[in-house]
Amino acid sequence: MLSDVMEDYLKAIYQLQRETDERIKTSAIAEELDVTSPTVTSMLDKLEERGFVDREKYRGVTLTDEGETVALEVVRHHRLLEAYLTEHLDYDWAEVHEEADRLEHHISEDFEARVADALGQPTVDPHGSPIPSADLEPPERPDGKSVTEFEEGDVVVVEEVADRDADVLSYLADHGVEPGVELEIVEVAPFGMITARSSEHDESVSLPDTVAHHVRVARGAEIEQ
């Protein structure tokens, strides 16, 4: 049986792998989990010994098939819980990440199935992140890009917002930047600030780089002036 901490590491590696085709460095895992690199190295030793990760010296790690299956199950629990807390218990979308983190390791497969049924078998969580299927097949990697990759005049649709920072989520929600919302890029400043107009609030919102990197979008239709 895996500990909660081991599952957290496998989930973190899975999420980092979704963003790159490269092996995942120890430093990236340490940053993701807010721990030290020696702590990560010690845990990777244990995970490698149990066959959950494949390591190459100085190049980093990837999940084995077994490690990916464990990670997908934890991610499925987490995202279903976020959806249930939001839709049925009136949690704000900025609150659900930490609550789901605490619960994801401790629900049964029967409870998971009942939650999925109660929600109508959702395919994404409240933040737009794909929910792995019940058979734990990896979801396709989203086509969306960071909003920072677009230019003035571009019209985009928000697909996904990273759920790890409650303050960022609250800021985005207050300004109508949520999955499904259309944004027009009004200005891209040279000092790392994007100004966009939300179709939800019909007002401009300032997105510093530290916030904008949390927002993944796809190109949308043109907005009539």
The 8 nearest C-alpha neighbors of each residue, nearest first, counted from 0:
[[1, 2, 3, 5, 6, 49, 69, 104],
 [2, 0, 5, 3, 6, 4, 69, 46],
 [1, 3, 5, 4, 6, 0, 7, 104],
 [4, 2, 6, 5, 7, 104, 1, 8],
 [3, 5, 7, 2, 6, 8, 1, 9],
 [6, 4, 8, 2, 7, 3, 1, 9],
 [5, 7, 9, 3, 4, 8, 10, 2],
 [8, 6, 4, 10, 5, 9, 11, 3],
 [9, 7, 11, 5, 6, 10, 12, 4],
 [8, 10, 6, 12, 70, 11, 7, 13],
 [9, 11, 70, 13, 7, 8, 12, 6],
 [10, 12, 8, 14, 13, 9, 7, 15],
 [13, 11, 15, 9, 14, 10, 16, 8],
 [14, 12, 10, 16, 11, 15, 9, 70],
 [13, 15, 11, 17, 16, 12, 10, 18],
 [14, 16, 12, 17, 18, 13, 11, 19],
 [17, 15, 13, 18, 19, 14, 12, 20],
 [18, 16, 14, 15, 19, 13, 140, 20],
 [17, 19, 16, 15, 14, 20, 140, 21],
 [20, 18, 16, 21, 17, 15, 22, 23],
 [19, 21, 16, 22, 18, 17, 23, 15],
 [22, 20, 19, 23, 16, 59, 61, 58],
 [21, 23, 59, 60, 61, 58, 24, 20],
 [22, 24, 59, 60, 21, 61, 27, 25],
 [25, 23, 59, 27, 26, 22, 28, 60],
 [24, 26, 28, 27, 36, 29, 39, 59],
 [25, 27, 29, 24, 28, 36, 30, 35],
 [28, 26, 30, 24, 29, 25, 31, 23],
 [29, 27, 31, 25, 30, 26, 32, 24],
 [28, 30, 34, 26, 32, 27, 36, 31],
 [31, 29, 33, 27, 28, 32, 26, 34],
 [30, 32, 28, 29, 33, 27, 11, 34],
 [31, 33, 29, 30, 34, 28, 11, 8],
 [34, 32, 30, 29, 31, 35, 28, 36],
 [33, 35, 29, 32, 38, 30, 36, 39],
 [36, 34, 38, 37, 29, 39, 33, 30],
 [35, 37, 39, 38, 29, 26, 25, 40],
 [38, 36, 40, 39, 35, 41, 34, 25],
 [39, 37, 35, 41, 36, 40, 42, 34],
 [40, 38, 36, 42, 37, 41, 43, 29],
 [41, 39, 37, 43, 38, 42, 36, 44],
 [40, 42, 38, 44, 39, 43, 37, 45],
 [41, 43, 39, 45, 44, 40, 46, 38],
 [44, 42, 46, 40, 45, 41, 47, 39],
 [43, 45, 41, 47, 42, 46, 48, 40],
 [46, 44, 48, 42, 43, 47, 49, 41],
 [45, 47, 43, 49, 51, 48, 44, 52],
 [48, 46, 52, 50, 44, 49, 45, 51],
 [47, 49, 45, 46, 50, 44, 51, 43],
 [50, 48, 46, 47, 51, 45, 52, 44],
 [49, 51, 47, 48, 52, 46, 63, 65],
 [50, 52, 66, 46, 63, 47, 65, 49],
 [53, 51, 62, 47, 63, 61, 50, 46],
 [52, 54, 61, 60, 63, 62, 47, 55],
 [55, 53, 60, 59, 52, 56, 61, 47],
 [54, 56, 58, 59, 57, 60, 53, 22],
 [55, 57, 58, 54, 59, 60, 24, 53],
 [56, 58, 59, 55, 24, 54, 25, 60],
 [59, 57, 55, 56, 22, 24, 60, 54],
 [58, 60, 24, 23, 22, 55, 54, 57],
 [61, 59, 54, 23, 22, 53, 52, 55],
 [60, 62, 53, 52, 22, 23, 63, 54],
 [61, 63, 52, 66, 67, 51, 53, 64],
 [62, 64, 66, 52, 65, 51, 67, 53],
 [63, 65, 67, 66, 68, 62, 51, 52],
 [66, 64, 68, 63, 67, 51, 69, 50],
 [67, 65, 51, 63, 62, 69, 68, 64],
 [66, 68, 70, 64, 69, 65, 62, 71],
 [67, 69, 71, 65, 70, 66, 64, 72],
 [70, 68, 72, 66, 67, 71, 73, 65],
 [71, 69, 10, 67, 73, 9, 68, 72],
 [72, 70, 74, 68, 73, 69, 135, 75],
 [71, 73, 75, 69, 70, 74, 76, 68],
 [74, 72, 76, 70, 75, 71, 77, 103],
 [73, 75, 77, 71, 76, 72, 70, 78],
 [76, 74, 72, 131, 78, 73, 77, 130],
 [77, 75, 73, 103, 79, 74, 78, 80],
 [78, 76, 74, 103, 80, 99, 75, 79],
 [77, 79, 81, 80, 124, 75, 76, 130],
 [78, 80, 82, 76, 81, 77, 75, 83],
 [79, 81, 83, 77, 78, 82, 99, 84],
 [82, 80, 78, 84, 95, 79, 83, 99],
 [81, 83, 79, 85, 124, 80, 84, 125],
 [84, 82, 80, 86, 85, 87, 81, 79],
 [85, 83, 88, 81, 90, 82, 87, 86],
 [84, 86, 90, 89, 82, 83, 88, 87],
 [87, 85, 83, 84, 82, 89, 88, 90],
 [86, 88, 83, 84, 89, 85, 90, 82],
 [87, 89, 84, 90, 85, 86, 83, 91],
 [90, 88, 85, 87, 86, 91, 84, 83],
 [91, 89, 85, 84, 88, 92, 94, 95],
 [90, 92, 93, 94, 85, 89, 95, 84],
 [93, 91, 94, 95, 85, 90, 125, 168],
 [92, 94, 165, 168, 91, 169, 95, 96],
 [95, 93, 91, 92, 96, 90, 165, 97],
 [94, 96, 98, 81, 92, 97, 99, 93],
 [97, 95, 99, 98, 94, 100, 162, 81],
 [96, 98, 100, 99, 95, 101, 94, 163],
 [99, 97, 95, 101, 100, 96, 102, 94],
 [98, 100, 102, 96, 77, 101, 97, 103],
 [101, 99, 97, 98, 103, 102, 96, 77],
 [100, 102, 98, 99, 103, 97, 104, 105],
 [103, 101, 99, 105, 100, 104, 98, 106],
 [102, 104, 77, 76, 100, 99, 105, 101],
 [105, 103, 102, 106, 3, 73, 101, 100],
 [104, 106, 102, 103, 107, 101, 3, 76],
 [107, 105, 110, 104, 103, 111, 108, 102],
 [108, 106, 110, 109, 111, 105, 112, 104],
 [107, 109, 111, 110, 112, 106, 113, 76],
 [110, 108, 112, 107, 111, 113, 106, 114],
 [109, 111, 113, 107, 108, 112, 114, 106],
 [110, 112, 108, 114, 109, 113, 115, 107],
 [113, 111, 115, 109, 110, 114, 108, 116],
 [114, 112, 116, 110, 115, 111, 117, 109],
 [113, 115, 117, 111, 116, 112, 110, 118],
 [114, 116, 120, 112, 118, 113, 117, 111],
 [117, 115, 119, 113, 118, 114, 120, 112],
 [118, 116, 114, 115, 119, 113, 120, 83],
 [117, 119, 115, 116, 120, 121, 114, 83],
 [118, 120, 116, 117, 121, 115, 114, 122],
 [121, 119, 115, 116, 118, 122, 117, 114],
 [122, 120, 123, 119, 118, 115, 130, 124],
 [121, 123, 130, 129, 120, 124, 131, 132],
 [124, 122, 129, 130, 128, 127, 121, 125],
 [123, 125, 82, 127, 78, 128, 126, 130],
 [126, 124, 127, 82, 92, 123, 81, 85],
 [125, 127, 160, 124, 159, 128, 162, 178],
 [126, 128, 159, 123, 124, 125, 178, 158],
 [127, 129, 123, 124, 126, 159, 130, 125],
 [130, 128, 123, 122, 131, 127, 124, 138],
 [129, 131, 123, 122, 75, 78, 132, 124],
 [132, 130, 75, 138, 135, 137, 129, 71],
 [131, 133, 135, 134, 136, 130, 75, 138],
 [132, 134, 135, 131, 136, 75, 112, 72],
 [133, 135, 132, 136, 131, 72, 137, 68],
 [136, 134, 132, 133, 131, 71, 137, 72],
 [135, 137, 134, 132, 138, 131, 133, 71],
 [138, 136, 131, 135, 139, 71, 132, 67],
 [139, 137, 131, 140, 136, 129, 130, 132],
 [140, 138, 141, 137, 129, 142, 136, 17],
 [139, 141, 138, 142, 17, 18, 137, 129],
 [142, 140, 143, 139, 129, 144, 138, 158],
 [143, 141, 140, 144, 217, 216, 139, 215],
 [144, 142, 217, 216, 141, 215, 158, 145],
 [145, 143, 215, 216, 146, 217, 142, 148],
 [144, 146, 215, 147, 148, 214, 212, 216],
 [145, 147, 148, 149, 215, 216, 214, 211],
 [146, 148, 145, 149, 211, 212, 208, 193],
 [149, 147, 146, 145, 144, 150, 212, 216],
 [150, 148, 147, 146, 153, 151, 184, 145],
 [151, 149, 153, 152, 184, 187, 148, 186],
 [150, 152, 184, 186, 185, 153, 187, 149],
 [153, 151, 184, 185, 150, 183, 154, 186],
 [152, 154, 184, 151, 150, 183, 155, 149],
 [153, 155, 183, 219, 182, 221, 218, 220],
 [156, 154, 218, 219, 182, 217, 181, 216],
 [155, 157, 181, 216, 217, 219, 180, 179],
 [156, 158, 216, 178, 179, 180, 159, 215],
 [159, 157, 178, 216, 215, 127, 179, 156],
 [158, 160, 127, 215, 126, 178, 128, 157],
 [159, 161, 214, 126, 213, 162, 215, 127],
 [162, 160, 213, 163, 159, 214, 126, 164],
 [163, 161, 164, 160, 96, 126, 168, 165],
 [162, 164, 161, 165, 96, 97, 168, 167],
 [165, 163, 167, 166, 162, 168, 161, 93],
 [164, 166, 93, 168, 167, 169, 163, 94],
 [167, 165, 169, 168, 164, 170, 93, 171],
 [166, 168, 170, 164, 165, 169, 171, 210],
 [169, 167, 165, 171, 93, 170, 166, 172],
 [168, 170, 166, 172, 167, 171, 93, 173],
 [171, 169, 167, 173, 168, 172, 166, 174],
 [170, 172, 176, 168, 174, 173, 169, 167],
 [173, 171, 175, 169, 174, 170, 176, 168],
 [172, 174, 170, 171, 175, 169, 176, 168],
 [175, 173, 171, 172, 176, 204, 170, 200],
 [174, 176, 172, 199, 173, 200, 177, 171],
 [177, 175, 171, 172, 174, 180, 197, 178],
 [176, 178, 180, 175, 157, 179, 172, 171],
 [179, 177, 157, 158, 180, 159, 127, 126],
 [180, 178, 157, 156, 158, 177, 181, 127],
 [181, 179, 157, 178, 156, 177, 199, 198],
 [180, 182, 156, 198, 155, 197, 157, 179],
 [183, 181, 197, 155, 196, 154, 195, 156],
 [182, 184, 154, 196, 195, 153, 185, 155],
 [185, 183, 195, 151, 152, 153, 186, 194],
 [186, 184, 195, 151, 194, 183, 152, 196],
 [187, 185, 194, 151, 193, 184, 188, 195],
 [186, 188, 193, 151, 192, 194, 189, 150],
 [187, 189, 192, 190, 191, 186, 193, 194],
 [190, 188, 191, 187, 192, 193, 186, 208],
 [191, 189, 188, 192, 187, 208, 207, 193],
 [192, 190, 208, 189, 188, 207, 193, 187],
 [191, 193, 207, 188, 206, 208, 190, 187],
 [194, 192, 187, 206, 186, 205, 188, 207],
 [193, 195, 205, 186, 185, 204, 206, 184],
 [196, 194, 184, 185, 183, 204, 203, 182],
 [195, 197, 203, 183, 202, 182, 204, 201],
 [196, 198, 182, 199, 201, 200, 202, 181],
 [197, 199, 201, 181, 200, 182, 180, 196],
 [198, 200, 197, 175, 201, 180, 181, 176],
 [199, 201, 202, 197, 198, 175, 174, 196],
 [202, 200, 198, 197, 199, 196, 203, 175],
 [201, 203, 196, 200, 197, 204, 198, 174],
 [204, 202, 196, 195, 194, 197, 205, 201],
 [203, 205, 195, 194, 196, 174, 206, 202],
 [204, 206, 194, 193, 207, 195, 192, 203],
 [205, 207, 193, 211, 192, 210, 194, 208],
 [208, 206, 192, 210, 209, 211, 191, 193],
 [209, 207, 211, 210, 191, 212, 192, 206],
 [208, 210, 207, 211, 212, 213, 206, 191],
 [211, 209, 207, 208, 212, 213, 206, 167],
 [210, 212, 208, 213, 206, 214, 209, 207],
 [211, 213, 214, 210, 145, 209, 208, 147],
 [212, 214, 161, 211, 160, 210, 215, 145],
 [215, 213, 160, 211, 212, 145, 146, 159],
 [216, 214, 145, 144, 159, 143, 158, 146],
 [215, 217, 157, 143, 158, 156, 144, 146],
 [218, 216, 143, 156, 155, 219, 144, 157],
 [217, 219, 155, 154, 156, 216, 220, 153],
 [220, 218, 155, 154, 156, 217, 221, 181],
 [221, 219, 154, 222, 218, 155, 156, 181],
 [220, 222, 154, 223, 219, 153, 183, 155],
 [223, 221, 224, 220, 154, 183, 219, 181],
 [224, 222, 221, 220, 183, 154, 198, 152],
 [223, 222, 221, 183, 152, 196, 201, 154]]
